[in-house]
Amino acid sequence: MNENENKQGQLQIELPQDVAQGEYANFAIITHSSSDFVVDFARVLPGVPKAQVKSRVILAPEHAKRLLGALQENIVRYEREFGQIKIPNQESRTIAPFPVGKGEA
């Protein structure tokens, strides 16, 4: 038996202290090739003209599709419990928290 699996066959996951705190991101850029999806999570701040990528996640296409399904399932659960998530200006394809343009300090 693999030492990363317990007796019920469930994968055990370790969450290191430095990763457990998380990284705040309010902007994501998704690109893909024939073999990978790349998701860059960045932090955009008002008055700061350059967003800084805080984390990059690279997924196989199958895992990207599984992630999409898992996110959808969790959004449905969230909205059932807390109400609909409203997105202003929904026709925009970016997920920035505010319009991305010229920054002013």
C-alpha positions as CSV (number, residue, x, y, z in Angstrom):
1,M,0.0,0.0,0.0
2,N,1.3,3.5,-0.9
3,E,2.2,5.4,2.3
4,N,0.3,8.4,1.0
5,E,-3.0,6.5,1.2
6,N,-4.7,5.5,4.4
7,K,-6.5,2.2,5.0
8,Q,-9.7,3.4,3.3
9,G,-7.8,4.3,0.2
10,Q,-8.1,8.0,0.7
11,L,-5.2,10.3,-0.3
12,Q,-3.6,12.1,2.6
13,I,-2.5,15.7,1.9
14,E,0.1,17.6,3.7
15,L,-0.3,21.4,3.9
16,P,3.0,23.0,4.8
17,Q,2.9,26.0,7.2
18,D,4.2,28.5,4.6
19,V,1.5,27.4,2.0
20,A,-1.3,27.3,4.6
21,Q,-1.5,31.1,4.9
22,G,-2.4,31.3,1.2
23,E,-1.8,34.1,-1.2
24,Y,-4.4,36.7,-2.0
25,A,-5.1,37.1,-5.7
26,N,-7.9,39.1,-7.4
27,F,-6.9,38.6,-11.0
28,A,-6.3,35.4,-13.1
29,I,-4.9,34.9,-16.5
30,I,-5.5,31.5,-18.2
31,T,-3.6,30.3,-21.2
32,H,-3.3,26.8,-22.7
33,S,-1.3,24.7,-25.2
34,S,-2.2,21.3,-26.5
35,S,-0.9,19.6,-23.4
36,D,-1.3,22.1,-20.5
37,F,-3.5,24.8,-19.0
38,V,-1.6,27.6,-17.2
39,V,-3.3,29.7,-14.6
40,D,-1.5,32.7,-13.3
41,F,-3.0,34.3,-10.2
42,A,-2.1,37.9,-9.7
43,R,-2.8,40.8,-7.3
44,V,-4.1,44.0,-8.9
45,L,-4.1,47.1,-6.8
46,P,-5.5,50.6,-7.5
47,G,-2.9,53.1,-8.4
48,V,-0.3,50.4,-9.2
49,P,0.2,50.1,-12.9
50,K,1.8,46.6,-12.8
51,A,0.1,43.5,-11.5
52,Q,2.3,41.0,-9.7
53,V,1.8,37.2,-10.4
54,K,1.7,35.5,-7.0
55,S,1.2,31.9,-8.1
56,R,1.2,29.9,-11.2
57,V,-0.6,26.5,-11.5
58,I,0.0,24.2,-14.5
59,L,-2.7,21.6,-15.1
60,A,-3.2,18.8,-17.6
61,P,-6.4,19.3,-19.7
62,E,-8.2,16.6,-17.8
63,H,-7.4,18.2,-14.5
64,A,-8.4,21.6,-15.7
65,K,-11.8,20.2,-16.7
66,R,-12.1,18.4,-13.3
67,L,-11.3,21.7,-11.6
68,L,-14.0,23.5,-13.6
69,G,-16.5,20.9,-12.5
70,A,-15.4,21.1,-8.9
71,L,-15.6,25.0,-8.9
72,Q,-19.1,24.8,-10.4
73,E,-20.3,22.4,-7.8
74,N,-18.9,24.5,-5.0
75,I,-20.4,27.7,-6.4
76,V,-23.8,26.1,-6.6
77,R,-23.4,25.0,-2.9
78,Y,-22.2,28.5,-1.9
79,E,-25.1,30.3,-3.6
80,R,-27.6,27.9,-2.1
81,E,-26.3,28.8,1.4
82,F,-25.3,32.5,1.0
83,G,-27.2,33.7,-2.1
84,Q,-26.3,34.5,-5.7
85,I,-22.8,35.9,-6.4
86,K,-23.3,39.1,-8.3
87,I,-20.7,40.1,-10.9
88,P,-20.9,43.7,-12.0
89,N,-20.3,44.2,-15.8
90,Q,-20.6,40.5,-16.4
91,E,-20.0,40.8,-20.2
92,S,-16.3,41.3,-19.4
93,R,-14.1,38.2,-19.6
94,T,-11.4,39.4,-17.2
95,I,-11.8,38.6,-13.5
96,A,-10.1,41.7,-12.2
97,P,-11.9,43.3,-9.2
98,F,-12.0,46.7,-10.9
99,P,-11.4,48.1,-14.3
100,V,-7.8,47.5,-15.4
101,G,-6.4,50.6,-17.0
102,K,-4.2,53.6,-16.1
103,G,-3.4,53.5,-12.4
104,E,-3.2,56.7,-10.4
105,A,-1.6,57.1,-7.0
